[in-house]
Every structure is written in C-alpha cells, then in structure tokens.
Amino acid sequence: MSKHHVSTTINGEPTEFLCEPQLTLLDVLRDELHLTGSKEGCSSGDCGACSVTVDGRLVCSCLILAVEAEGRAIETIEGMARGHDLHPLQRKFLEHAALQCGYCTPGLLSGKPGPGWSRPPTNCEASEFASATGAAKATVKAEHS
C-alpha cells in the first residue's frame, strides 16, 4: 500500500510525515511523531483520552484519519506549555490535584477553552466542555478557582 505525504502544523511547527491511508491521527502522533501525550482509550471517541484540537476544534484523534491533517493546524497536550511555563489550566490541575490515574488528563487539558475565552464559562459552556472531553464537572471548576 502506498504512503501519503501530509503537510500540517503541529503545536505551531510545520510538520510533514508519510502515512498509510488507514492510519488514524492518533497512530501517527504517537508512533511516527513520538507525541505520546494523547492516549488510546476506547477507539470509539467516547473517552476523550485522545483529544486534540484541529483548526481550533476539539476532536478525537482516534476517529480522524491522519491524511485528513493535510493543511490543518493541530494542537496536542505537548504544545500546551511554553517551555517550562505551564498553561494556567495545567497549573490549576496540579494545585487542585485534579488528576486521577493521569491516563485521560492530556485529553482533558487539550479540550481547554481557547484563547478567545476572556471570561469564566457559563454553566452551559462548562457542561459542554466537560461533556466533550469526558471530564467530570468538578474538574472544570479547577480552571476558575
């Protein structure tokens, strides 16, 4: 089977890779690009452990083919911190011990509200965030305390 050439941006960096057409974005992120923060949990898009953003939209990387990343901007958990400076949500997770076993934590953090959020989310928005990332509503509170 022939491999496809994909040009994309991952965590702000132009990235190119070759992949077989049936590989998921999660497969390529972990196995080819060695970005292992996103995890495979359910392979059906229900758990959120594989969550990344594609063009600013939260998606399950286990459900997207890697070839669909062509020309897209992808953000993973690895791109959340800036060097040694943690994102405020990462700091809050640490401060409030908002970690369980840690397996799904990267997916929860990847689903963070985007840079356009200049105010705390409404209850409805917080519920949507929690639902989209598989997070418990109590976890979302960590960001705004």
Backbone as CSV, one residue per row, in Angstrom:
resi,resn,N_x,N_y,N_z,CA_x,CA_y,CA_z,C_x,C_y,C_z
1,MET,0.847,-1.171,0.000,0.000,0.000,0.000,0.898,1.241,0.000
2,SER,0.552,2.217,-0.806,1.393,3.414,-0.888,1.110,4.362,0.271
3,LYS,2.140,5.056,0.656,2.013,6.028,1.746,1.674,7.392,1.170
4,HIS,0.989,8.178,1.995,0.604,9.530,1.605,1.486,10.542,2.322
5,HIS,1.857,11.574,1.609,2.628,12.671,2.180,1.645,13.686,2.744
6,VAL,1.832,14.055,4.016,0.949,15.012,4.681,1.783,16.169,5.199
7,SER,1.360,17.389,4.866,1.975,18.613,5.405,0.949,19.272,6.312
8,THR,1.357,19.541,7.527,0.446,20.092,8.519,1.235,20.977,9.478
9,THR,0.564,21.544,10.449,1.217,22.278,11.530,0.812,21.612,12.833
10,ILE,1.786,21.220,13.620,1.507,20.595,14.912,2.181,21.406,15.998
11,ASN,1.369,21.893,16.917,1.850,22.726,18.024,2.655,23.915,17.510
12,GLY,2.176,24.512,16.417,2.798,25.714,15.868,3.981,25.465,14.960
13,GLU,4.380,24.206,14.800,5.547,23.874,13.983,5.118,23.201,12.680
14,PRO,5.608,23.675,11.541,5.325,22.968,10.291,5.854,21.534,10.394
15,THR,5.033,20.589,9.996,5.381,19.175,10.144,4.968,18.423,8.889
16,GLU,5.800,17.497,8.481,5.477,16.629,7.359,5.695,15.188,7.785
17,PHE,4.849,14.304,7.271,5.020,12.883,7.549,4.421,12.068,6.411
18,LEU,4.838,10.813,6.361,4.281,9.839,5.431,3.438,8.869,6.236
19,CYS,2.273,8.513,5.703,1.434,7.563,6.426,0.606,6.732,5.459
20,GLU,0.244,5.560,5.925,-0.666,4.721,5.171,-2.068,5.300,5.332
21,PRO,-2.923,5.146,4.332,-4.219,5.828,4.347,-5.160,5.414,5.472
22,GLN,-4.982,4.233,6.052,-5.885,3.772,7.098,-5.446,4.192,8.500
23,LEU,-4.284,4.798,8.647,-3.802,5.180,9.978,-4.567,6.377,10.513
24,THR,-4.866,6.317,11.798,-5.536,7.439,12.435,-4.514,8.523,12.800
25,LEU,-5.015,9.700,13.066,-4.145,10.782,13.522,-3.461,10.368,14.822
26,LEU,-4.182,9.687,15.690,-3.589,9.214,16.946,-2.416,8.279,16.679
27,ASP,-2.577,7.356,15.737,-1.482,6.433,15.394,-0.234,7.207,14.986
28,VAL,-0.405,8.188,14.117,0.743,8.938,13.607,1.347,9.816,14.695
29,LEU,0.498,10.488,15.475,1.030,11.330,16.553,1.918,10.512,17.482
30,ARG,1.446,9.356,17.896,2.171,8.544,18.866,3.327,7.768,18.249
31,ASP,3.050,7.072,17.148,4.029,6.114,16.624,5.037,6.717,15.654
32,GLU,4.643,7.704,14.901,5.540,8.304,13.908,6.201,9.582,14.418
33,LEU,5.409,10.411,15.105,5.915,11.719,15.550,6.347,11.712,17.014
34,HIS,6.108,10.606,17.702,6.521,10.415,19.103,5.932,11.461,20.044
35,LEU,4.731,11.911,19.747,3.964,12.789,20.637,2.992,11.877,21.382
36,THR,3.419,11.399,22.530,2.693,10.329,23.219,1.736,10.825,24.306
37,GLY,1.497,12.115,24.377,0.567,12.634,25.379,-0.855,12.186,25.145
38,SER,-1.300,12.158,23.908,-2.644,11.671,23.584,-2.629,10.156,23.698
39,LYS,-3.654,9.611,24.318,-3.702,8.177,24.588,-4.875,7.524,23.867
40,GLU,-4.727,6.234,23.580,-5.851,5.471,23.041,-6.569,4.827,24.211
41,GLY,-7.831,5.179,24.372,-8.615,4.605,25.459,-9.675,3.662,24.941
42,CYS,-10.598,4.186,24.168,-11.753,3.397,23.745,-11.786,3.094,22.247
43,SER,-11.090,3.863,21.450,-11.085,3.738,19.984,-12.451,3.999,19.359
44,SER,-13.354,4.617,20.125,-14.684,4.922,19.593,-15.078,6.379,19.802
45,GLY,-14.174,7.185,20.360,-14.458,8.599,20.561,-15.265,8.909,21.799
46,ASP,-15.397,7.964,22.709,-16.222,8.183,23.897,-15.452,8.676,25.120
47,CYS,-14.172,8.302,25.238,-13.466,8.579,26.499,-12.741,9.921,26.522
48,GLY,-12.316,10.439,25.383,-11.630,11.724,25.338,-10.139,11.676,25.602
49,ALA,-9.570,10.506,25.877,-8.140,10.418,26.178,-7.278,10.812,24.984
50,CYS,-7.826,10.743,23.784,-7.062,11.056,22.574,-7.352,12.457,22.041
51,SER,-8.029,13.282,22.825,-8.463,14.604,22.343,-7.304,15.505,21.949
52,VAL,-7.457,16.143,20.807,-6.550,17.173,20.297,-7.443,18.232,19.659
53,THR,-6.867,19.361,19.299,-7.652,20.314,18.523,-7.118,20.330,17.094
54,VAL,-8.045,20.405,16.168,-7.738,20.532,14.751,-8.427,21.805,14.280
55,ASP,-7.627,22.771,13.843,-8.140,24.089,13.455,-9.014,24.688,14.557
56,GLY,-8.577,24.494,15.808,-9.270,25.075,16.955,-10.488,24.305,17.431
57,ARG,-10.786,23.198,16.807,-11.966,22.413,17.172,-11.524,21.116,17.854
58,LEU,-12.121,20.827,18.989,-11.790,19.630,19.745,-12.257,18.394,18.987
59,VAL,-11.346,17.449,18.771,-11.677,16.210,18.067,-11.017,15.025,18.766
60,CYS,-11.539,13.860,18.490,-10.930,12.618,18.971,-9.980,12.140,17.890
61,SER,-8.696,12.137,18.188,-7.709,11.777,17.168,-7.775,10.302,16.780
62,CYS,-8.489,9.492,17.547,-8.663,8.083,17.179,-9.703,7.915,16.080
63,LEU,-10.476,8.961,15.810,-11.545,8.882,14.808,-11.227,9.629,13.525
64,ILE,-10.065,10.275,13.467,-9.691,11.065,12.292,-8.541,10.356,11.594
65,LEU,-8.635,10.254,10.307,-7.515,9.684,9.561,-6.378,10.697,9.508
66,ALA,-5.166,10.208,9.579,-4.005,11.095,9.560,-3.946,11.907,8.275
67,VAL,-4.390,11.342,7.168,-4.350,12.081,5.895,-5.265,13.307,5.934
68,GLU,-6.244,13.314,6.831,-7.138,14.460,6.975,-6.454,15.648,7.652
69,ALA,-5.251,15.447,8.160,-4.500,16.530,8.799,-3.863,17.465,7.773
70,GLU,-3.908,17.100,6.510,-3.293,17.911,5.451,-3.773,19.367,5.537
71,GLY,-2.793,20.279,5.698,-3.088,21.708,5.715,-3.763,22.217,6.972
72,ARG,-3.906,21.383,7.974,-4.599,21.760,9.207,-3.621,22.177,10.300
73,ALA,-4.143,22.869,11.298,-3.371,23.241,12.491,-3.820,22.345,13.633
74,ILE,-2.899,21.552,14.145,-3.197,20.590,15.197,-2.474,21.017,16.463
75,GLU,-3.181,20.947,17.570,-2.586,21.231,18.877,-2.758,20.004,19.753
76,THR,-1.667,19.571,20.368,-1.701,18.433,21.284,-1.315,18.922,22.677
77,ILE,-1.396,18.031,23.635,-1.014,18.376,25.003,0.434,18.850,25.070
78,GLU,1.288,18.315,24.201,2.696,18.709,24.217,2.885,20.183,23.874
79,GLY,1.947,20.786,23.164,2.065,22.185,22.779,1.404,23.149,23.747
80,MET,0.859,22.633,24.831,0.113,23.488,25.757,1.028,24.392,26.584
81,ALA,2.088,23.847,27.129,3.032,24.652,27.923,3.973,25.381,26.972
82,ARG,4.530,26.456,27.429,5.534,27.206,26.663,6.866,27.025,27.376
83,GLY,7.647,26.067,26.899,8.903,25.748,27.584,8.590,25.162,28.952
84,HIS,9.141,25.782,29.986,8.889,25.318,31.347,7.701,26.027,31.977
85,ASP,7.082,26.954,31.250,5.932,27.694,31.768,4.648,26.936,31.461
86,LEU,4.043,26.376,32.496,2.811,25.637,32.315,1.665,26.580,31.948
87,HIS,0.727,26.073,31.188,-0.512,26.787,30.898,-1.255,26.953,32.233
88,PRO,-2.017,28.021,32.419,-2.742,28.208,33.692,-3.625,27.018,34.072
89,LEU,-4.237,26.378,33.103,-5.071,25.219,33.416,-4.224,24.052,33.916
90,GLN,-3.047,23.872,33.360,-2.150,22.824,33.857,-1.755,23.114,35.307
91,ARG,-1.453,24.384,35.593,-1.094,24.756,36.968,-2.245,24.471,37.922
92,LYS,-3.487,24.803,37.499,-4.651,24.562,38.356,-4.880,23.069,38.575
93,PHE,-4.671,22.267,37.556,-4.803,20.824,37.730,-3.828,20.346,38.800
94,LEU,-2.588,20.859,38.761,-1.608,20.470,39.765,-1.993,20.986,41.153
95,GLU,-2.371,22.254,41.241,-2.734,22.850,42.528,-3.883,22.121,43.202
96,HIS,-4.865,21.680,42.410,-6.061,21.056,42.962,-6.043,19.536,42.865
97,ALA,-4.899,18.976,42.506,-4.768,17.518,42.354,-5.912,16.971,41.502
98,ALA,-6.181,17.651,40.403,-7.290,17.270,39.519,-6.860,16.168,38.563
99,LEU,-6.074,15.248,39.072,-5.596,14.120,38.286,-6.138,12.861,38.920
100,GLN,-6.472,11.922,38.106,-6.855,10.628,38.652,-5.661,9.724,38.394
101,CYS,-5.780,8.787,37.507,-4.610,7.958,37.193,-3.690,8.680,36.218
102,GLY,-4.184,9.745,35.573,-3.387,10.522,34.640,-3.532,10.101,33.199
103,TYR,-4.193,8.981,32.949,-4.304,8.479,31.587,-5.100,9.436,30.699
104,CYS,-6.220,9.950,31.209,-7.058,10.825,30.387,-6.733,12.303,30.574
105,THR,-5.848,12.641,31.485,-5.542,14.048,31.773,-5.116,14.835,30.537
106,PRO,-4.249,14.312,29.669,-3.900,15.083,28.472,-5.119,15.427,27.613
107,GLY,-6.055,14.492,27.494,-7.269,14.758,26.733,-8.125,15.824,27.386
108,LEU,-8.201,15.799,28.711,-8.968,16.815,29.428,-8.353,18.191,29.213
109,LEU,-7.041,18.271,29.331,-6.363,19.551,29.178,-6.392,20.047,27.738
110,SER,-6.334,19.137,26.779,-6.376,19.543,25.379,-7.710,20.162,25.013
111,GLY,-8.733,19.833,25.758,-10.060,20.388,25.498,-10.300,21.720,26.176
112,LYS,-9.222,22.338,26.637,-9.339,23.616,27.354,-10.045,24.654,26.500
113,PRO,-10.741,25.574,27.144,-11.304,26.694,26.393,-10.190,27.445,25.674
114,GLY,-10.462,27.889,24.486,-9.453,28.547,23.654,-9.100,29.941,24.105
115,PRO,-8.172,30.583,23.385,-7.678,31.895,23.773,-8.748,32.975,23.734
116,GLY,-9.857,32.735,23.053,-10.933,33.721,22.992,-11.750,33.800,24.266
117,TRP,-11.506,32.894,25.191,-12.277,32.891,26.433,-11.678,33.907,27.390
118,SER,-12.253,35.078,27.452,-11.724,36.107,28.346,-12.536,36.179,29.625
119,ARG,-13.501,35.313,29.764,-14.362,35.291,30.944,-14.553,33.850,31.370
120,PRO,-14.966,33.612,32.616,-15.265,32.238,33.019,-16.427,31.707,32.178
121,PRO,-16.434,30.401,31.891,-17.526,29.858,31.095,-18.837,29.865,31.875
122,THR,-19.953,29.969,31.160,-21.248,29.823,31.794,-21.416,28.370,32.196
123,ASN,-22.417,28.082,33.015,-22.658,26.691,33.408,-22.879,25.815,32.184
124,CYS,-23.594,26.340,31.207,-23.863,25.580,29.987,-22.561,25.296,29.237
125,GLU,-21.710,26.310,29.089,-20.436,26.126,28.402,-19.545,25.159,29.171
126,ALA,-19.534,25.264,30.479,-18.721,24.355,31.286,-19.213,22.926,31.133
127,SER,-20.525,22.748,31.073,-21.080,21.413,30.882,-20.706,20.858,29.518
128,GLU,-20.770,21.711,28.486,-20.385,21.269,27.145,-18.909,20.879,27.119
129,PHE,-18.064,21.675,27.768,-16.631,21.380,27.837,-16.414,20.041,28.534
130,ALA,-17.075,19.856,29.677,-16.928,18.618,30.430,-17.410,17.430,29.615
131,SER,-18.520,17.606,28.945,-19.077,16.526,28.135,-18.167,16.194,26.953
132,ALA,-17.650,17.215,26.280,-16.820,16.995,25.093,-15.495,16.340,25.429
133,THR,-14.996,16.546,26.631,-13.701,15.978,26.995,-13.823,14.759,27.893
134,GLY,-15.043,14.413,28.276,-15.218,13.279,29.173,-14.897,13.653,30.615
135,ALA,-14.746,14.944,30.891,-14.379,15.405,32.231,-15.599,15.458,33.139
136,ALA,-15.360,15.271,34.416,-16.405,15.497,35.391,-16.546,17.010,35.575
137,LYS,-17.741,17.484,35.850,-17.942,18.932,36.010,-17.054,19.494,37.112
138,ALA,-16.767,18.712,38.122,-15.903,19.194,39.200,-14.509,19.522,38.699
139,THR,-14.036,18.799,37.707,-12.704,19.043,37.153,-12.659,20.396,36.473
140,VAL,-13.733,20.777,35.774,-13.774,22.058,35.074,-13.639,23.198,36.065
141,LYS,-14.161,23.025,37.277,-14.068,24.075,38.290,-12.622,24.438,38.599
142,ALA,-11.701,23.517,38.426,-10.294,23.776,38.741,-9.755,24.955,37.962
143,GLU,-10.241,25.165,36.749,-9.715,26.257,35.936,-10.103,27.612,36.481
144,HIS,-11.241,27.705,37.143,-11.754,29.017,37.518,-11.737,29.270,39.019
145,SER,-10.962,28.513,39.750,-10.900,28.755,41.191,-9.629,29.493,41.544
